[in-house]
Amino acid sequence: MADPGRVLVASLFGCVFFGYAAINCLVFYRRNRQRASEFSGNPQVEAIVRSPRYSWTFWVTGLIGVVGFLVASWRLLFALSAILHGPR
């Protein structure tokens, strides 16, 4: 079994980064959809933003962020439990 201190630190970083990724995807998806009319001067960028693949890419990335956050938070709880209830 891995050292609970290392698992705690890794899980904490995982929670921060996966949580940031999930929130970031939702914020950028909404913001870029609202600002799609501003991209009318550049038809290539407008085509990317209005593409159905653009939406799916954000949703899949956000889902990966949410799942990663859930796994990291469970590992964080288990590491804290191991540290607090470890051998004395």
Phi and psi in degrees as a GROMACS rama.xvg file:
@    title "Ramachandran Plot"
@    xaxis  label "Phi"
@    yaxis  label "Psi"
@TYPE xy
-73.5141  157.418  ALA-2
-63.6254  126.162  ASP-3
-60.7729  -29.7051  PRO-4
-65.5569  -41.848  GLY-5
-67.549  -40.7919  ARG-6
-63.9362  -38.4611  VAL-7
-61.7418  -47.5818  LEU-8
-65.766  -44.5094  VAL-9
-63.9093  -40.043  ALA-10
-67.6375  -37.6548  SER-11
-63.2513  -45.7072  LEU-12
-62.692  -40.631  PHE-13
-61.4518  -43.4137  GLY-14
-61.0698  -44.966  CYS-15
-64.3838  -50.4905  VAL-16
-73.6002  -40.6953  PHE-17
-69.3419  -38.1306  PHE-18
-62.6266  -42.7677  GLY-19
-62.5636  -41.302  TYR-20
-62.7727  -43.5208  ALA-21
-65.2903  -46.863  ALA-22
-66.8566  -40.3677  ILE-23
-61.764  -41.0575  ASN-24
-63.0319  -43.7635  CYS-25
-66.3377  -40.8446  LEU-26
-67.1521  -46.8162  VAL-27
-67.9846  -35.3629  PHE-28
-61.2203  -50.1964  TYR-29
-65.0466  -44.9639  ARG-30
-64.0721  -43.5654  ARG-31
-71.1943  -32.7973  ASN-32
-66.1222  -38.3191  ARG-33
-70.366  -32.9641  GLN-34
-95.2983  12.1644  ARG-35
-61.5633  -31.2002  ALA-36
-67.1489  -25.1916  SER-37
-71.7806  -17.4955  GLU-38
-88.8354  8.78359  PHE-39
-65.3847  -21.9765  SER-40
-72.2473  -21.7113  GLY-41
-121.005  96.9619  ASN-42
-63.5222  -27.1044  PRO-43
-69.1167  -43.4906  GLN-44
-68.7691  -39.6972  VAL-45
-62.296  -39.256  GLU-46
-64.9458  -37.2161  ALA-47
-66.7198  -45.1989  ILE-48
-67.09  -35.5824  VAL-49
-86.8478  -2.4042  ARG-50
-70.3216  142.953  SER-51
-66.3664  -26.3237  PRO-52
-67.2484  -29.8675  ARG-53
-61.6949  -45.4454  TYR-54
-63.5425  -46.6869  SER-55
-64.3841  -35.6327  TRP-56
-62.7391  -44.0892  THR-57
-66.1068  -41.7912  PHE-58
-66.5822  -40.6354  TRP-59
-66.8551  -42.6993  VAL-60
-64.0968  -41.2074  THR-61
-64.2205  -38.5797  GLY-62
-65.3542  -40.9203  LEU-63
-61.4416  -40.7513  ILE-64
-62.5408  -42.1557  GLY-65
-67.0531  -45.7099  VAL-66
-63.7961  -43.1868  VAL-67
-61.7433  -39.455  GLY-68
-64.1584  -42.0247  PHE-69
-63.9073  -44.0628  LEU-70
-64.5066  -44.8841  VAL-71
-65.1754  -37.124  ALA-72
-69.4109  -36.5126  SER-73
-65.5323  -42.3716  TRP-74
-63.702  -35.4463  ARG-75
-63.4122  -44.2184  LEU-76
-63.7599  -42.3067  LEU-77
-65.7092  -38.1992  PHE-78
-66.9619  -42.1046  ALA-79
-62.8656  -40.8774  LEU-80
-63.3211  -41.2396  SER-81
-65.8983  -37.3803  ALA-82
-70.9777  -43.6087  ILE-83
-74.0507  -31.9168  LEU-84
-110.663  20.3507  HIS-85
-71.8292  -178.196  GLY-86
-63.5162  141.715  PRO-87
